[in-house]
Each structure stands twice: as structure tokens, then as C-alpha cells.
Amino acid sequence: MTAVRGAPAGDGGDARPAARLRAPAHRVSRRAIAHWAIEYLLVFGPAFGLALGVAAWAGSAGWTGAPGAVAAHAGWLPVAVGAAGVLAVGVAPVWRYRVHRWEVSADVVYTRTGWFDREWLLVPVGRIQTVDAGQGWLERLLGLATVEINTASHTGSSELTGLPVGVATRLAEDLARRAHDLRDDAT
Amino acid sequence: MTVRADGRPPGEREPGAAPPPARQRLHPLTFVVGATRELLALLGAGAAGLLVGGLSTAFYFTLVGLAFGLVFHVTTWATFTYSVGEERVELRRALIGRTVTSIPRDRVRGVDVSATLGHRLLGLAVVRIDAGADGGEGELNAVSRREADRLRRVLLARAPVDAAAAPPARAVLARMRRRWFLYAPLSGAYLFTPFALAGSVLGFLYNLGDDLGLVTRDRVARLGHDVAGLPSAAVVAAAVALLLAMPIGSVIVFTLFNWDFTVTERDGSLVAERGLVTRRSVALERRRVRGVELTDNPFERAARVARVGALVTGLGDAAHRGRLLPAAPRAYAAAVAAAVVGPVPGPLVPHPPAARVRRIVRAAAPPLAVGAVAAAVGQGRVAVLCAVLTVLAVPLGLDRYRQLGHAADAHRFTLRSGSLLRRQVVVDRGAVVGWRVRQSLLQRRVGLATLDAAVGAGEGGYAGLDMAAPDAVAFAAGITPAWVEPFLEPVPRAAGRGG
């Protein structure tokens, strides 16, 4: 871990040791890997086709000057898009699966998401305003669901993707009930 | 007072409840203001039409429009009533259909009172009731000034207010000094307002002329030739005059908007009043003010001037309505902030040196990348321009790093960032509704993290950019230990303090 300059000042008086968040307890469903892979494929497949088309068109346009200099290298465009696509479809879903975790303690919803960039989100149940469980068409095919948790602030709102349907609906109901019971007036 | 939040349709009451509150009408002089404004506009158009085309159809159309306008204003007035009940404010409009806007009183977050010149001459004011996302909005255009004051007191008070009682004591929290109007040119916005005004006036004249058939291709072309034919000395003189006029114009506009800017506190709300011609007053319920924001730009920083705004729960158009001071010496601004939320925690903890590298790279990378592409395809001029921008970006990045900071005390915390527009927010601890820690791959490599405090007020979230990763977590844990500590990794004491 990186070195810490002194104690974090002004945290209410007592100095704390260097703090790290531990990983949340639960993984999402393994089927989420397939879900993300198909999603990326649906984006990068057409993008690759488009890139091929653009490269062919730019190569035959016969421009001069600066556009011509760019067009001369247009052949690299489908290569770059294709490489990004392979990375996104082959690597990203597994990576995301390893990162995505969630946990609901007595009064806090704790999630970790992302792959390249990561996000840890802590939302106290008492500040939750609405909880939605929803399914897209792809999620329906795979038996997955997404739980959306909204607070008074957009920054404090989160999405739990890739949960099995049963878990998601139970979690949403449970959270909604507890949020109602615990609701305090911070808004 | 008991607040019942049942779903009873408005107007329907349970038997034995208090009699429905009296319905009131807007002030009878209301339509005069609207009608006069239209009268002036239409008279202008009509007169122009008369001059150009004699008693043409355009002129008769103008007269008909005027008559319709008058009828419209009178019927609007006659069909609109409002009532302030124990639980709801109801605005009824019954022209053909009947629409009732019902605003629950316990949702009312702010009451704006504004008066244009016309309203002020007639002793009227427009009252705007803001009840946040789930309460809606209502406008009373217009009532007498006394009624406006009464409504504001009644709607923002928690307990019923006796209308006849003497107005409660008010404490002045802030007041603009005349000298401070000279700070106007420091803020870019006011510097360009005269241009915007001139632009809209010119645009209006052009459209009006176009509608009346005064704009022809010939005339435009002739005007273009005239301008192009001006001697260059005249053009230079005009440019210089414009440059000189900009700061003066900004002071004038600033003064018009912010004349006698006063923030007072009375029975649980903050009231900010301002304006010379149009007098506007915004009332914010005190307990919904969850923090303040101090902003400045480099010029204002050099002059030690800052602006103050309030972070209010569920307030629409917060940038304008939450304003507590448009420009004031820093010490005074800090004192106002302290009066509103309490003393600003300090001194600020600077962020680790790795954050400096990141700020510089992020400032310089975009022009550098564009410059590299430009150089690769042989666009020499663009490449040079980008090189200059890249060099300029380095001090900008350095300053952005210098401005980063965070601090907390027992009741509130503060986060600061930005250079060209530096913002320091001071937020009440209780306003936090969640924490978000973000870490990009690059941040992870150098041990940095960005901490977003989700706040149910203002913009909803405020970021502590590039804090040391353990500091970011410790900062959140220090403010809301109960939420964060259960998820901390158990750190062996010796290893945790190593370094």
C-alpha cells in the first residue's frame, strides 16, 4: 500500500490508521459474463463493420492535403476498432465479473463495480428513496435482473447489474421495506 | 400543527374539519401590468406599420391583437383564485376546463417575491412558490406587496402565523456595500452581459424590421458596404471604445441586478433581496439549507473576492436562487458562510504530490494530442497554436493542484477544487446521503482516489479530487463512521502506519 502522509487530519479528532475498503461479500451471477459479452458484441460488431466501410470509402476518395494524409492511414481504423472489440468481448466481461461485488449490511448497501476504472459505493438504507428491479430483453433471456437504487442525489444512486432474478426481486422488496422503516429526513 | 399526507383529492374534506379556506383573487390591478407591456410593444409595432404602410392591414391586426390581449388578461384575472389552507395551497384556474394546482404546505421549500418596474409602481409583486420535485410549482402573478409578504411569512413558517401580529424580528446576515459593485468586471459573466443585451436588442429590431418588410437585400448589402468602407482608424477607435465600455457596462448591469443586495434571517428562513429596477426576493427555508459554496475565478482570487451560494435541498435553478452574495471581500464572504452553516473547517489538507502530476497531465494532454495529430498531417499553424496552449496548460494544472483540499470538523466538511472557477463547498455532515469512491487504472497505480460525497442538496454530489486512496476512505469513515467502518479491511497497525 502507498505511504500515508501523517494522519488524515480533521476527521473528528481521533487519528485513524490508513484505511482500505474490503471487497463486498457477494459476487454477481456467472451468467452476467455472458450478458456483458453479448452487450459489447452488439456494440463492437456494428462498429467494426462501420470502420471497414469508412476505411474503404476514405481509401478510394482520393483526397489531397491534410484529409489525404489522414485517409492514407484509414486502414488502421478497422484494426484498432477490432482490437478494442476483442478486448471488450473477450477480456472485459471476465474482468468485470471479478470486480463486481455487492453486499447489504444492516443499514448500508455496499457495491463495487467497474473493471478498468473502479467505483465503490456506500448508500445507507435510511437514505434510499426508491428501489426498482428491472429486466432488459437480454437479461430476460439469461434470467438476470438489475436493481436500481435511488437517493435524493444522483451521485448517491446506484445500479446492481447481473443479479439472478430471484435474488434481485427479493433484495428490491427487502430494501424498499427497510428504507421505508428507516427513512430519515436528510432530504 | 398536524400534517396529514393523505391522498385526498383537493377540495374534499372530512366532515367536521375546519371550513374550507377563503378563496382569494389576485390583485385587480394585475392585468394593467401585462396589458401595458403588450400595449407598448403593439403600439410600437402599430406606429411603425402606420409610418411605413399607412392604415394597412398590419395596423388593424395590431388593434385586434391589442383587444384580444386585454380580454385575455381580464379573463385570466377573473377566473383565477387561490387559497391557503391548513395543509395545501391551491391555485385554481377555471376558464373552460378547470385546473387546480395543489401544493402541499409541508413541501414548500422556497418563496420568491419579485416585482418588475411596472409592478413596483402599482405596489404589486409576483409570488412564486417552489415545492421541489414532488411538490410542484405555483405562481401568483400578481398580488399586493403586503399580501406577498404575508404569504411568504405564512408559507415558510412551521407554525400558523397570525397575520395581524407585528412582523417578527429580522437579523441582517449580509449586505452589499456600494464599493463592491466595482468588483463586477472581475467576473466574466457580467463583462459579457452588455453584449448579450445588445445582441438581443439588435436581433429583436432585425426581426421586427423583417416582419414589417423594412429589411431588404439592398439595404443589408448597403449597410455591409458602409461598414467595410469605414476607415481603419474608425474601426480601431470603435474597438477601443468597446473595450473601455465593457467594464463600465458590467458595473452598470451588475448594479441593476444586485442593487442593495441584502440577506436577512427571519422566522426560520433566509431571505435574499436584490435589484434596482426589478426587485427580487428569494426566501429559502433555513432547515433545507444544507451547506454553502464559495466560488471565485483567478481575477477574483487576486483581488481577494468571492461569491457565496447556498446548497439547498430540492431547489430548482439553484445557481440563481441560492445566491447569497454576488461578490464580496473574502473575509466577509467567509463570515456570511459561517453565519449560514457555521464556521468553515480548516486549514485545508493538501492532496498528495501524485495529484499534481495528474492535474498537469490532464490539463496539458488534450492540446498536446491535437497538436501531435496536427503536426503529423502537416498543419504547422495549428500545431504551433497547440504547443502554446500546452505550455499555458502547465501553470493551469499546477494551480488546479494548489487549489485541491479537504477538511472536516465535528459538524461539517469542506472540499475545494478548480482553478478557472474555484469552488469550495461547505456541507453539513447530516446532508450526506452516500459515498462514492472512484479510482481509474492510472489513479490506482499512483495510489490516488476521488471521493464523491453524495449530498441531497445543491448539485447532488461534490468531489474530493485525487485524494490519497487511504485518506479518501478515512475521510468518509471520519464523517459517517457507522456506514463505512463495517466495510474497512482490518489493517495490522504496524503495516498500516508504515511508510
Interface residues (C-beta under 8 A of the other chain):
Chain A: M1 T2 A3 V4 R5 P8 A9 G10 D11 G12 G13 R16 P17 A18 A19 R20 L21 R22 P24 A66 A69 V70 E103 S105 D107 V108 Y110 F116 D117 R118 E119 W120 L121 L122 V123 P124 R127 T151 A152 S153 H154 T155 G156 S157 S158 A186 T187
Chain B: T313 G314 P345 V349 P352 A376 V377 G378 Q379 A407 A408 D409 A410 F413 G430 A431 V432 V433 G434 W435 R436 V437 R438 Q439 S440 L441 R444 V446 G447 D452 A453 A454 V455 G456 A457 G460 G461 A468 A469 P470 D471 V473 A474 F475 A476 A477 G478 I479 T480 A482 W483 V484 P486 F487 L488 E489 V491 R493 A495 G496 R497 G498 G499
